[in-house]
């Protein structure tokens, strides 16, 4: 469950910031557009791209718990997938890992306290798809995503959640926590704070989408 905001408006140590009312309304307002986009994506053929050997080694490190983050890029000329970053990253630093105008696949293990009691480790697949970028990149990533996730699962990545973001500045720990553990809506509404997520300069505002793995 998401911990409610205290009357002072300040978050206590160990508390998770709830999904803001702004973020919730934004997702609801984009529901129709997202459905249409999903229908269009179904017309795009799946591409089973080759995952480079060194990248498979990094995925194995992730599975064994040595690292909690891998970022992947598609080589447009060779139509292969390779890792460009593999390390341990705090959730607050994820946005800084994303390029301004190029899509990326990301594999992240979210470590957190569930209800302030036990530590949980949840592998999450994040498709970052900014508004900018080339037409080729925007076409390659949707074609490759389903087969790539299947490949990751076959390597025991154990992905529990699949997210798409157009602006990683929208991805706060509160959002991620609520996606994994949907709270009682009335309780959540009672704890909302009217805070607009910070946007990077020049960004028009992003969207968030949750898809089945």
C-alpha positions in Angstrom: 0.0 0.0 0.0 1.1 3.6 -0.6 1.8 5.5 2.5 -0.4 8.6 2.9 1.2 12.1 3.0 1.4 13.6 6.5 -0.6 16.7 7.3 2.6 18.8 7.2 2.9 17.9 3.5 6.4 16.4 4.1 7.3 12.8 3.5 8.7 10.8 6.4 11.7 8.6 6.1 11.0 5.4 4.2 7.7 6.6 2.8 6.8 6.3 -0.9 5.4 9.4 -2.7 2.0 8.6 -4.0 1.0 8.9 -7.6 -0.1 12.6 -8.0 -3.6 13.4 -9.2 -2.0 15.1 -12.2 -0.3 11.9 -13.3 -3.5 9.9 -12.8 -5.7 12.2 -14.8 -3.1 12.4 -17.5 -3.1 8.6 -17.9 -6.9 8.5 -18.0 -7.1 11.3 -20.5 -4.8 9.4 -22.9 -6.6 6.1 -22.6 -8.4 6.4 -26.0 -5.2 7.5 -27.8 -3.3 4.6 -26.3 -5.8 2.0 -27.4 -5.6 3.3 -31.0 -1.8 3.2 -30.8 -1.8 -0.4 -29.6 -4.1 -1.4 -32.5 -1.7 0.3 -34.9 1.3 -1.5 -33.4 -0.4 -4.9 -33.9 0.0 -4.3 -37.7 3.8 -3.9 -37.3 5.6 -7.2 -37.9 7.7 -8.7 -35.0 11.4 -8.7 -35.6 13.5 -11.3 -33.7 16.8 -9.3 -33.6 20.1 -11.0 -32.7 21.2 -10.1 -29.2 25.0 -9.7 -29.1 27.0 -12.2 -27.1 28.5 -9.6 -24.7 25.0 -8.3 -24.1 23.8 -11.8 -23.1 26.7 -11.9 -20.5 25.4 -8.6 -19.0 21.9 -10.0 -18.9 23.3 -13.0 -17.0 25.0 -10.6 -14.5 21.6 -8.9 -14.0 19.9 -12.3 -13.4 22.5 -13.2 -10.8 22.1 -9.9 -9.0 25.4 -8.3 -9.7 23.9 -5.3 -11.4 20.4 -3.8 -11.3 20.3 -1.9 -14.6 21.0 -2.5 -18.3 20.3 -0.2 -21.1 19.9 -1.5 -24.7 20.2 0.1 -28.1 19.2 -1.2 -31.5 21.9 -1.1 -34.1 19.9 0.2 -37.1 22.3 -1.0 -39.7 22.9 -4.5 -38.4 19.5 -4.8 -36.8 21.0 -6.2 -33.6 20.5 -5.4 -29.9 23.5 -4.5 -27.7 23.9 -3.2 -24.1 25.3 0.4 -23.8 25.2 0.6 -20.0 25.2 -2.0 -17.3 25.6 -0.9 -13.7 23.9 -0.3 -10.4 21.6 2.7 -10.5 19.4 4.4 -7.9 15.8 4.9 -9.1 16.2 8.7 -8.8 19.0 8.6 -11.3 17.2 6.6 -14.1 16.1 9.7 -15.9 19.7 10.9 -16.3 20.5 7.6 -18.1 18.0 8.4 -21.0 19.2 10.3 -24.1 17.2 13.3 -25.2 15.9 12.1 -28.5 16.6 8.4 -29.0 14.5 5.4 -27.8 16.0 2.8 -25.5 15.1 -0.5 -23.9 15.9 -0.7 -20.2 15.9 -3.6 -17.7 15.8 -2.4 -14.1 15.5 -4.3 -10.8 13.4 -2.1 -8.4 14.5 -2.7 -4.8 12.1 -1.4 -2.2 10.3 -2.0 1.1 6.8 -3.4 0.7 4.5 -1.8 3.3 7.6 -0.8 5.3 8.3 -4.4 6.2 10.1 -6.7 3.7 12.6 -5.8 1.0 11.3 -6.8 -2.5 13.2 -7.0 -5.8 11.0 -6.5 -8.9 12.5 -6.7 -12.4 10.9 -4.1 -14.7 11.2 -3.6 -18.4 11.1 0.1 -19.4 10.7 1.2 -23.0 11.8 4.8 -23.3 10.3 6.4 -26.4 10.8 10.2 -26.5 8.7 12.5 -28.8 11.8 13.2 -30.8 14.1 10.8 -32.7 14.3 9.4 -36.2 11.5 7.7 -38.0 13.6 4.6 -38.4 14.3 4.3 -34.7 10.6 4.8 -33.9 9.8 1.9 -36.3 12.5 -0.5 -35.2 11.9 -0.5 -31.5 8.2 -1.4 -31.6 9.0 -4.2 -34.1 11.7 -5.7 -31.8 10.1 -5.2 -28.3 8.0 -8.3 -28.0 10.6 -10.8 -29.3 13.3 -9.1 -27.1 11.2 -9.4 -24.0 10.6 -13.1 -24.8 14.4 -13.4 -25.1 15.0 -11.8 -21.8 12.4 -14.1 -20.1 14.1 -17.1 -21.7 17.3 -15.9 -20.0 15.5 -15.8 -16.6 15.1 -12.1 -16.3 11.8 -12.7 -14.6 10.2 -9.4 -15.7 7.2 -8.5 -13.7 6.1 -5.2 -15.2 6.4 -3.6 -18.6 6.3 0.2 -18.8 6.5 2.7 -21.6 7.5 6.4 -20.9 7.8 9.3 -23.3 9.6 11.4 -20.6 11.6 9.6 -17.9 11.1 12.7 -15.6 7.6 11.3 -15.1 8.9 8.1 -13.6 9.0 8.7 -9.9 9.3 6.0 -7.2 5.7 6.7 -6.2 4.5 6.0 -9.8 6.5 2.8 -10.0 5.4 1.6 -6.6 1.7 2.2 -7.5 2.1 0.4 -10.8 3.3 -2.7 -8.9 0.9 -2.4 -6.0 -2.3 -0.7 -7.1 -3.7 0.9 -4.0 -7.3 1.4 -2.9 -8.3 4.4 -5.0 -10.2 6.3 -2.3 -7.3 6.0 0.1 -5.0 7.2 -2.6 -7.2 10.2 -3.5 -7.1 11.2 0.2 -3.4 11.3 0.1 -2.9 13.2 -3.2 -0.8 16.3 -3.4 -1.3 18.7 -6.2 2.2 18.5 -7.6 3.0 18.7 -11.3 5.9 16.4 -12.2 9.0 18.3 -13.2 9.7 18.2 -16.9 13.0 18.6 -18.7 13.5 21.8 -20.6 11.8 21.8 -24.0 9.6 18.8 -23.1 5.8 19.1 -23.8 4.9 16.6 -21.1 5.0 12.9 -21.3 2.7 9.9 -21.1 3.0 6.7 -19.2 1.7 3.3 -20.2 1.6 -0.1 -18.5 1.4 -3.2 -20.7 1.2 -7.0 -20.0 4.6 -8.8 -20.1 
